[in-house]
Amino acid sequence: MSEIDKTLIENALNGDQSAFRKLMERYRAAIFHIVMKIVRDSEASNDLVQETFMKAFSSLATYRFEYKFSTWLYRIAANSAIDHLRKQKIRTFSLDAPTETEEGHMEIEVADTSFNPERELEERERRITINDAIDSLPEKYRVVILYRHRDDKSYEEIAEALSIPIGTVKARIFRARELLKKKLRMGR
């Protein structure tokens, strides 16, 4: 702990309000930064900075000098910000129950945007193109690519299955990927 902090805390504990004000000035920006990262709202952050200092002032007598004052203060700030988020109520409503309006009951219909036939077709064509490119590879490259990416085998497992050195496996996978990139670029 810095000597300045220690002196200011001791003076504040002895009733010197200007000492606590100086502590606030020293840490206000850091406290605001911490709180803002949590709540992401500058107005709420300003309020929480004030709340942090009020809590710190009221419990300053419990502060233990063997710990850094800034750490103690930052923990109060973070806890205040987290408490603030917990207290916020998220307004929800049921999609199944009718909603009351001035004109009476209203049913809510929500469109299903999860299925996109065009995107589904593009994805299927891409898979076919990739599979065709893999199928067109020379045997020694096709086998290592399938082991590695379809079967999710390690280099060691592939080397053992094919009875070849790991270095050869790595070289073939590298070469196979290069050939695939070339084939897929030409297909566009």
C-alpha positions as MATLAB code, in Angstrom:
seq = 'MSEIDKTLIENALNGDQSAFRKLMERYRAAIFHIVMKIVRDSEASNDLVQETFMKAFSSLATYRFEYKFSTWLYRIAANSAIDHLRKQKIRTFSLDAPTETEEGHMEIEVADTSFNPERELEERERRITINDAIDSLPEKYRVVILYRHRDDKSYEEIAEALSIPIGTVKARIFRARELLKKKLRMGR';
ca = [
       0.000    0.000    0.000;
       1.254    3.464   -0.797;
       2.110    5.780    2.059;
      -0.274    8.380    0.597;
      -3.197    5.920    0.766;
      -2.260    4.873    4.287;
      -2.111    8.452    5.523;
      -5.365    9.396    3.788;
      -7.162    6.340    5.226;
      -5.899    7.040    8.745;
      -6.965   10.682    8.447;
     -10.377    9.677    7.064;
     -10.829    7.234    9.957;
     -10.111   10.139   12.312;
     -12.967   12.136   10.744;
     -11.089   14.136    8.090;
     -13.607   14.344    5.234;
     -11.134   16.004    2.899;
      -8.886   12.937    3.227;
     -11.688   10.667    2.047;
     -12.478   13.125   -0.763;
      -8.823   12.841   -1.874;
      -9.112    9.026   -1.868;
     -12.209    9.368   -4.046;
     -10.339   11.613   -6.480;
      -7.434    9.148   -6.660;
      -9.650    6.153   -7.489;
     -12.760    7.583   -9.184;
     -11.564    6.957  -12.769;
     -10.411    3.396  -12.044;
     -13.663    2.582  -10.231;
     -15.693    4.019  -13.110;
     -13.701    1.907  -15.597;
     -14.301   -1.301  -13.621;
     -18.009   -0.651  -13.161;
     -18.494    0.437  -16.794;
     -16.944   -2.808  -18.047;
     -19.549   -4.734  -16.052;
     -22.765   -2.720  -16.516;
     -22.017   -1.012  -19.884;
     -24.137    2.014  -19.008;
     -22.407    5.315  -18.174;
     -25.301    6.772  -16.171;
     -25.635    3.648  -14.045;
     -21.842    3.512  -13.740;
     -21.699    7.053  -12.327;
     -24.350    6.092   -9.763;
     -22.463    2.910   -8.888;
     -19.201    4.830   -8.422;
     -20.976    6.990   -5.827;
     -22.477    3.896   -4.226;
     -19.038    2.258   -4.096;
     -17.534    5.206   -2.251;
     -20.484    5.390    0.140;
     -20.072    1.699    0.965;
     -16.306    2.119    1.295;
     -16.704    5.111    3.609;
     -19.229    3.342    5.815;
     -17.034    0.242    6.140;
     -13.625    1.938    6.149;
     -13.141    0.904    9.775;
     -13.200   -2.766    8.664;
     -10.436   -2.226    6.092;
      -7.234   -4.113    7.007;
      -3.965   -2.368    6.184;
      -2.132   -5.559    5.173;
      -4.169   -5.566    1.915;
      -3.932   -3.060   -0.914;
      -6.585   -0.396   -0.547;
      -7.192   -0.359   -4.295;
      -7.957   -4.103   -4.350;
     -10.404   -3.708   -1.468;
     -12.077   -0.773   -3.211;
     -12.191   -2.551   -6.605;
     -13.898   -5.543   -5.009;
     -16.582   -3.266   -3.513;
     -17.079   -1.673   -6.954;
     -17.329   -4.992   -8.784;
     -19.763   -6.390   -6.217;
     -21.918   -3.258   -6.462;
     -22.006   -3.550  -10.254;
     -22.899   -7.241  -10.121;
     -25.636   -6.554   -7.550;
     -26.990   -3.835   -9.841;
     -27.221   -6.295  -12.751;
     -28.958   -8.875  -10.558;
     -31.563   -6.346   -9.480;
     -32.433   -5.377  -13.033;
     -35.523   -7.228  -14.088;
     -35.735   -8.379  -17.659;
     -39.229   -7.798  -18.957;
     -40.554  -10.945  -20.548;
     -43.860  -12.055  -21.902;
     -45.319  -15.360  -22.961;
     -45.594  -16.181  -26.637;
     -48.352  -18.669  -25.838;
     -50.639  -16.533  -23.698;
     -52.739  -13.803  -25.361;
     -51.681  -10.220  -24.648;
     -54.193   -7.688  -23.347;
     -54.540   -4.504  -25.424;
     -57.132   -1.723  -25.493;
     -58.953   -3.565  -28.270;
     -59.017   -6.861  -26.345;
     -56.917  -10.035  -26.566;
     -54.139  -10.315  -29.111;
     -52.266  -13.472  -30.135;
     -48.588  -13.100  -30.951;
     -47.188  -14.860  -33.975;
     -43.447  -15.120  -34.412;
     -42.014  -16.055  -37.774;
     -39.613  -18.997  -37.928;
     -36.473  -17.604  -39.535;
     -34.273  -20.542  -38.650;
     -34.832  -22.409  -41.934;
     -33.411  -20.785  -45.038;
     -33.800  -23.031  -48.101;
     -31.306  -21.019  -50.135;
     -28.636  -21.235  -47.444;
     -29.414  -24.956  -47.003;
     -28.928  -25.526  -50.746;
     -25.646  -23.565  -50.762;
     -24.383  -25.575  -47.794;
     -25.301  -28.877  -49.461;
     -23.589  -27.802  -52.715;
     -20.491  -26.751  -50.790;
     -20.337  -30.149  -49.035;
     -20.719  -31.923  -52.388;
     -17.981  -29.780  -53.919;
     -15.610  -30.472  -51.010;
     -16.366  -34.198  -51.097;
     -15.823  -34.262  -54.888;
     -12.494  -32.452  -54.418;
     -11.417  -34.948  -51.733;
     -12.484  -37.881  -53.934;
     -10.362  -36.540  -56.789;
      -7.160  -36.482  -54.681;
      -4.490  -39.125  -55.297;
      -4.998  -42.101  -52.958;
      -2.097  -41.333  -50.578;
      -3.417  -37.782  -49.961;
      -7.117  -38.719  -49.832;
      -6.515  -41.351  -47.140;
      -4.644  -39.029  -44.762;
      -7.217  -36.221  -45.209;
     -10.095  -38.595  -44.464;
      -8.337  -40.023  -41.414;
      -7.512  -36.540  -40.131;
     -10.732  -34.620  -40.832;
     -13.509  -37.180  -41.140;
     -12.269  -39.641  -38.509;
     -10.543  -36.975  -36.364;
      -7.412  -39.088  -35.924;
      -4.140  -37.710  -34.549;
      -0.946  -37.690  -36.635;
       0.348  -40.558  -34.502;
      -2.781  -42.659  -35.090;
      -2.620  -42.049  -38.843;
       1.083  -42.945  -38.927;
       0.389  -46.159  -37.059;
      -2.609  -47.096  -39.232;
      -0.670  -46.535  -42.453;
       2.705  -47.757  -41.139;
       4.473  -44.570  -42.218;
       6.503  -41.964  -40.272;
       4.692  -39.021  -38.631;
       6.712  -36.615  -40.772;
       5.319  -38.280  -43.900;
       1.783  -37.981  -42.516;
       2.264  -34.254  -41.872;
       3.772  -33.696  -45.311;
       0.929  -35.572  -47.043;
      -1.743  -33.698  -45.097;
      -0.077  -30.396  -45.975;
       0.153  -31.359  -49.649;
      -3.443  -32.651  -49.666;
      -4.719  -29.369  -48.226;
      -2.809  -27.391  -50.824;
      -4.303  -29.522  -53.621;
      -7.791  -29.102  -52.128;
      -7.407  -25.316  -51.951;
      -6.385  -25.266  -55.603;
      -9.269  -27.516  -56.695;
     -11.842  -25.554  -54.692;
     -10.598  -22.197  -56.045;
     -10.857  -23.488  -59.603;
     -14.404  -24.672  -58.927;
     -15.603  -21.144  -58.108;
];
